[in-house]
């Protein structure tokens, strides 16, 4: 601060209509006690009517707070260095012990299906969260996502120390989600995005998807994909320089976005007929298991998942959305073969990964069959089994048998996404049961009652898996009553 004597009131005192107690110095005593920056920028005006001093004081503080929140410098790993999140963040909400519990749960349970974070990287993010708004927002979004997981339990002592007043995981998750979005508005993450920016958008998407706010979920997934594009994550050249661990996680994040877009486009287009074009394509190399030898199991499963979704390209979605013509039965038969061959007979994976892989495989086969029937290629006399009316019954049988092999815990880890897939396959089975003679149905089955057994099993699964009973069970029961009234 300057020590040059001044003869007129400073801007803040003039605006508040109070005597400027500067004693010839800058800053004046009023600005020091009010926590304001003392400036002399205003051009003196003639005296006007007096206003509410308290109202003006809060207005001055807010204006100065907003101007100080604009970032003045960027750092490669942690954006907006010059901005202190203390000005904007809610005290006592995102506590260190909440972060520690959520990070531990992520690496113990969620990591095998989303191997996009690194223990060392997260510790660095935690160390920077006081100085970096971007680090703070990523951790808030990550914790919100973890708190929404079906089996996540916040220890009572951690919950008790949290000053948010939240009485449940769901309540605290929503508060952290809103915090991440609100605080994030205070810096420009779009002009200079970092890996943290993409993580934050992706975890916000995951939260909205779990909360069944599908439009908001789609917007944040698109935001994550757009930021990834700005950063050049779709270009192999991007991965030739930089820190090896960060580069490996960046590559994995690109492929997770690639898979997620295809999952959401398939399901949403089928359910609501919203025709959305693809954003990400198969433009970079897959991750390799030698990038991190300690991570082989998680990465092997992740690579299998990418291979399941890779055949679903612009041709498939062009035909799916009716923006492209020229589907041929042989191409659909080949696509089904690719899906069948995508996974080995024996999976070297965790049970949680196996659930995702095996059930996604059956669901994707159903989506291809749906495309075939929409183009008039399904027939009771089809030369290839995948183009017959029996095929969804076989898929249902395989899915039911798979569900008997897996624990409820391993299935529930996947949340609403898994229930949606079961729901889709069950709806397809119901449609087939309505239009195919009972004798044909019985022949297609290895069970005594065939498709009826499978349908009962789907209803039971959806009613017992957490999150299924309230949302998807009524839809499935309505479908049964409408299509199979007998």
Buried (B, 14 or more C-beta within 10 A) or exposed (E): EEEEEBEEBBBBBBBBBBEBBBEEBBBBBBBEEBEBBBEBEEEEEEEEEEEEEEEBBEBBBEEBEEEBBEBEEBBEBBBBBBBBBEEBBBEEBBBEBBBEBBBEBBBEBBBBBBBBBBEEBBEEBBEBBEBBBBBBBBBBBBBBBBBBBBEBEBEEEBBEEBEBEBEEBEEBBBBBBBBBBBBBEBBEBEEBBBBBBBBBBBBBBBBBBBBEEBEBBBBBBBBBBBBBBEBEBBEEEBBEEEEEBBBBBBBBBBBBBBBBBBBBBBBBBBBEEEBBEBBBEBEBEBBEBEBBEEBEBBBBBBBBBBBBBBBBEEBBBBBBBEEEEEBEBEBBBEBBEBBEEBBEEEBEBBBBBBBBBBBBBBBBBBBBBBBBBBBEBBBEEBEBEBBBBBBBBBBBBBBBEBBEEBEEBBBBBBBBBBBBBBBBBBBBBBBBBBEBEEEBBBEBBEBEEBBBBBBEBBBEBBEEBBBBEEBBBEBBEEBBEEEEEE
